[in-house]
Amino acid sequence: MSTIILGIESSCDDTSAAIIKDGILLSNVIASQSVHEEYGGVVPELASRAHQQNIVPVVDTAIKRAGIEKSDLSAIAFTRGPGLLGSLLVGTSFAKGLSLGLRIPIVDVNHLHGHVLSHFIRRAPEDVVPEYPFICLLISGGNSQIILVKDYNDMEVLGQTIDDAAGEAFDKCAKVMGLPYPGGPHIDRLAAEGDATRFKFSKPHIPGLNYSFSGLKTSFLYTLRDAKKLDPDFIENNKADLAASLQRTIIEILLDKLKKAVDLTGVKTVAIGGGVSANSGVRQAIADYCESRGLKAFIPERAFTTDNAAMVAIAGYYKYLAGDYCHYDAVPYARVTI
C-alpha cells in the first residue's frame, strides 16, 4: 500500500501545500503574499490573515494536481516551528482539524529540518539524493548554520550566526540602497552586471565555525553614508558594483567557515539550503569549490530553496515511516535550533 503525505507550510508569509507519494513529489503549490512589499518586511498580523484565506484553496489545489482524493492520504505533515506564531497557528490548526476529520495521524516538522531534507525530494525514483553523512550550509533570512547531517533525525549544528543571518545582510543592505523587498533577489540581479572588486567591506574574525554579518552590514552602511556626502547620486550611479561587491563578500564569509567544517569532518558531500541558496553567486561558488576538492555538491532547485511544503512533506514522510507521530496537544513554537 502506498504512503501518501500531505505537507503544509505556513511559517512566514507563504502558504504552501504538497503531496508526496512513496517519496515522490506529486504536487507543490505555493501562494505568496504581496501585501508586505509596501512595508519593507513581513507584517505578522497581515501574514496570519492571508494564511487563513489561502490555506483551504492551496490544499485543495495540491490534492487535485496530485490526482488523489483526501481519503487516500496516510498522514498530514505540518510546520510546527520556528516561525511567526500567528502564521504557524493557522497551519497547525488546519492540520489537526483535517487529521481528525480523516482519522489519520499528524506529523510535526521542524522548518529547518525541512530545508536540510529538501535534497531528498524526488520527482522520479531514479533521482539522486545525498548519502549520509554530509554537511549542509543552511542560509536564509533568519538562519546561517553549518550542519552535519548524520541521518534524517540526527543533525548537529557545527556553527551558526551569532547575530544577523546572511539573508538579513542581503535584505537590510538592499533596503539602504533603495531596492524593493525582498532585497536579496535584486542584489543577485544587479551583481551580475557589476564589478565585484570595486568596493571592500569589513569581514568578521569570529573563532570556530560561527558566523557574524552585523559588522559587514555596518561597514556597508558607513561606506554609503560617507560617499553620499560627496556625491548625492552615489548609490544610483554605483548600484551594480555595490551589489556585486556585497555579494562577493558574503559568499567569501560563508565559504571560509564551510571549508573549515569540511576539513574538520572529512565529509565528501556538501549541500546548501534555505532562501539564500537561490542566489546565483552562492550556487556557483559552492559548485566551483566542490569541483576543486572532488566533493559531491547538492544544490536544490530554486523552487525548493524558499519556504515550500514539499520539504515539509518529505521530512514528514520519513517521520511517518518511523512511527514518529505528533499529539494533538502540540503547540507551535517561534524559535528553535536544529
C-alpha positions in Angstrom: 0.0 0.0 0.0 1.3 3.4 -0.9 2.3 6.1 1.7 0.9 9.4 0.7 1.7 12.5 2.8 0.1 16.0 2.7 2.6 18.6 3.7 1.5 22.1 5.0 3.9 25.0 5.3 2.8 28.3 6.9 5.8 29.5 9.0 6.1 33.0 7.5 4.4 34.7 4.5 4.0 31.8 2.0 1.1 29.4 2.3 2.1 26.1 0.7 0.8 22.5 0.4 2.4 19.5 -1.3 1.7 15.8 -1.9 4.4 13.1 -1.7 3.7 9.5 -2.6 6.3 6.9 -1.6 8.9 9.6 -1.6 8.0 11.0 -5.0 6.7 14.6 -5.3 3.2 14.8 -7.0 2.4 18.4 -6.4 3.8 21.5 -4.7 1.5 24.6 -4.5 2.6 28.0 -3.1 0.6 31.1 -2.6 2.8 34.2 -1.9 1.7 37.3 -0.1 2.4 40.6 -1.9 0.8 42.7 0.8 4.1 43.0 2.7 6.0 44.7 -0.1 4.9 48.3 0.8 6.1 47.8 4.4 9.6 46.6 3.5 9.2 43.4 5.5 6.7 40.8 6.7 3.8 42.1 8.9 2.9 39.2 11.2 -0.8 40.0 11.6 -1.3 40.5 7.9 0.6 37.3 7.2 -1.7 35.2 9.5 -4.8 36.7 8.0 -3.6 35.8 4.5 -2.8 32.3 5.6 -6.4 31.9 6.7 -7.7 33.0 3.3 -5.2 30.9 1.3 -4.9 27.6 3.2 -8.1 25.9 2.0 -7.7 26.6 -1.7 -4.0 25.8 -1.6 -4.5 22.4 0.0 -7.4 21.7 -2.3 -5.3 22.6 -5.4 -2.4 20.4 -4.2 -4.7 17.4 -3.8 -6.3 17.9 -7.2 -3.0 18.4 -9.0 -1.6 15.2 -7.4 -4.6 13.3 -8.8 -5.6 11.8 -5.5 -8.5 12.0 -3.1 -8.4 13.2 0.6 -9.3 9.7 1.6 -6.0 8.4 0.0 -3.9 10.4 2.5 -1.8 8.4 5.0 -0.8 11.3 7.2 -0.6 15.1 7.3 2.8 16.8 8.0 2.9 20.4 9.1 5.5 23.0 10.1 5.4 23.4 13.8 8.2 25.9 14.0 10.2 28.0 14.1 8.4 30.9 12.5 5.7 33.5 13.2 3.3 32.2 15.8 0.2 33.5 14.2 1.1 32.0 10.8 2.1 28.7 12.4 -1.2 28.5 14.3 -3.1 28.6 11.0 -1.2 25.6 9.6 -1.2 23.7 12.8 -4.9 24.1 13.5 -5.8 23.2 9.9 -3.7 20.1 10.0 -5.2 19.0 13.3 -8.8 19.6 12.0 -8.2 17.7 8.8 -6.5 14.9 10.6 -9.4 14.4 12.9 -11.9 14.5 10.0 -10.0 11.9 8.0 -8.9 9.9 11.1 -5.2 9.9 10.1 -2.1 10.8 12.1 -0.3 14.2 12.0 3.4 14.7 11.9 5.1 17.8 13.1 8.1 19.1 11.2 10.9 21.4 12.2 11.1 24.1 9.5 14.9 24.0 9.5 14.9 20.2 9.1 12.7 20.6 6.1 15.2 22.9 4.4 18.0 20.4 5.1 15.9 17.4 3.8 14.8 19.3 0.7 17.6 17.4 -1.1 15.6 14.2 -0.6 12.7 15.5 -2.6 12.5 13.3 -5.8 10.4 13.9 -8.9 11.3 10.4 -10.2 12.6 7.2 -8.5 16.0 7.5 -10.2 16.7 11.0 -8.8 20.0 11.0 -6.8 19.9 12.1 -3.1 22.8 12.7 -0.7 24.4 9.9 1.2 24.9 10.3 5.0 26.9 11.9 6.5 27.0 15.2 4.6 27.4 18.9 5.5 24.5 21.3 4.8 25.1 25.0 4.7 21.7 26.4 5.7 21.4 30.0 4.7 18.2 32.0 4.8 16.8 35.3 6.1 16.8 34.1 9.7 19.4 31.4 9.8 23.0 30.8 8.8 24.1 27.4 10.0 26.7 24.7 9.1 25.0 21.4 9.9 26.5 17.9 10.0 23.7 15.6 8.8 24.1 12.1 10.0 20.5 10.9 9.4 17.1 12.4 8.8 16.6 12.8 12.5 20.3 13.2 13.6 21.7 16.6 12.8 24.5 18.5 14.6 25.0 22.3 14.3 28.7 22.9 13.9 28.4 26.6 13.6 25.8 29.3 13.3 25.4 33.1 13.2 25.8 35.0 16.4 23.8 38.0 15.1 22.4 38.7 11.7 22.0 35.9 9.1 23.2 36.1 5.5 19.7 36.7 4.2 19.3 39.6 6.7 22.5 41.2 5.4 21.3 41.0 1.8 17.9 42.4 2.6 19.0 45.2 5.0 21.8 46.4 2.7 19.4 46.3 -0.2 16.9 48.5 1.7 19.6 51.1 2.3 20.2 51.1 -1.4 16.5 51.8 -2.0 15.8 48.4 -3.5 12.3 46.7 -3.1 11.6 44.0 -0.5 12.8 41.3 -0.5 16.1 42.7 -1.5 18.2 39.5 -1.9 16.9 38.7 -5.5 17.5 42.4 -6.5 21.1 42.2 -5.2 21.6 39.0 -7.2 20.3 40.5 -10.4 22.4 43.7 -10.1 25.5 41.7 -9.1 25.6 40.0 -12.5 26.2 43.4 -14.1 28.7 44.9 -11.6 32.4 44.8 -10.7 32.8 42.6 -7.6 36.3 44.0 -6.8 35.2 47.7 -6.8 34.4 48.1 -3.1 35.9 46.4 0.0 33.8 45.8 3.1 34.7 44.5 6.5 34.9 40.8 7.3 34.4 39.3 10.7 37.0 37.5 12.7 34.9 35.1 14.7 36.6 32.0 16.2 35.5 28.5 15.3 32.7 27.9 12.8 30.3 30.6 13.9 29.2 33.4 11.6 28.6 37.1 12.0 27.2 39.5 9.4 26.4 42.6 11.6 29.9 44.1 11.0 29.6 43.7 7.2 26.2 45.4 7.4 27.7 48.3 9.4 30.6 48.6 7.0 28.3 48.8 4.0 26.1 51.4 5.7 29.1 53.7 6.5 30.5 53.3 3.0 27.2 54.6 1.6 26.8 57.3 4.1 30.3 58.8 3.6 30.1 58.5 -0.2 26.7 60.3 -0.3 28.2 63.3 1.4 30.4 63.8 -1.6 28.0 62.6 -4.2 24.2 62.6 -3.6 23.8 60.2 -6.5 26.5 57.8 -5.4 24.1 54.9 -4.8 22.2 55.3 -8.0 25.4 55.5 -10.1 27.1 52.5 -8.4 24.3 50.1 -7.7 25.6 47.2 -9.7 29.2 47.5 -8.3 27.9 47.8 -4.7 25.6 44.8 -5.2 28.5 42.7 -6.7 31.0 43.7 -4.0 28.4 43.0 -1.3 27.5 39.6 -2.7 31.2 38.6 -3.1 31.9 39.5 0.5 29.0 37.5 1.9 30.0 34.5 -0.2 33.6 34.7 1.0 32.4 34.8 4.6 30.1 31.8 4.0 32.8 29.7 2.2 35.6 30.4 4.7 33.7 28.6 7.5 32.3 25.9 5.2 35.8 25.0 4.1 36.9 24.7 7.7 34.0 22.5 8.5 34.7 20.1 5.6 38.3 19.8 6.6 37.3 19.2 10.2 34.7 16.5 9.4 36.2 14.9 6.3 32.8 14.6 4.7 32.7 14.1 0.9 29.3 15.7 0.2 28.2 19.3 0.6 24.6 20.6 0.3 23.1 24.0 0.6 19.6 25.0 1.6 17.4 28.0 2.5 16.3 31.1 0.7 19.8 32.4 0.1 20.8 29.2 -1.7 18.8 30.6 -4.6 21.4 33.2 -5.1 23.3 32.7 -8.3 26.7 33.7 -6.9 26.3 31.3 -3.9 25.3 28.4 -6.1 28.2 28.9 -8.5 30.7 29.3 -5.6 29.6 26.1 -3.9 29.7 24.2 -7.2 33.2 25.5 -8.0 34.5 24.7 -4.5 33.2 21.2 -4.5 34.6 20.6 -8.0 38.0 21.8 -7.0 38.0 19.5 -3.9 36.4 16.4 -5.6 33.3 16.7 -3.4 29.7 15.9 -4.3 27.6 19.1 -4.4 23.9 19.1 -3.9 22.3 22.4 -4.9 18.5 22.4 -4.7 16.0 23.5 -7.4 15.1 27.2 -6.8 11.5 26.1 -6.1 12.8 24.2 -3.1 15.0 27.0 -1.7 12.3 29.3 -0.4 9.6 28.2 2.1 7.6 25.3 0.5 5.5 22.4 1.6 7.5 19.8 -0.5 10.3 19.9 2.1 7.7 19.6 4.9 6.1 16.6 3.2 9.4 14.8 2.7 10.5 15.4 6.3 7.1 14.2 7.4 7.4 11.2 5.2 10.5 9.9 7.0 9.0 10.6 10.4 5.8 8.8 9.4 7.7 5.7 8.3 9.4 5.7 11.7 6.1 6.0 13.5 7.1 9.4 14.9 3.6 10.9 15.1 2.5 14.2 16.8 0.0 14.5 19.6 -3.0 16.8 19.3 -1.9 18.9 22.2 1.3 20.0 20.4 1.6 23.8 20.0 3.7 25.8 17.6 7.0 27.4 18.6 8.6 30.6 17.4 12.2 29.8 17.9 14.3 26.6 18.0 17.5 25.3 16.6 18.2 22.0 14.8 
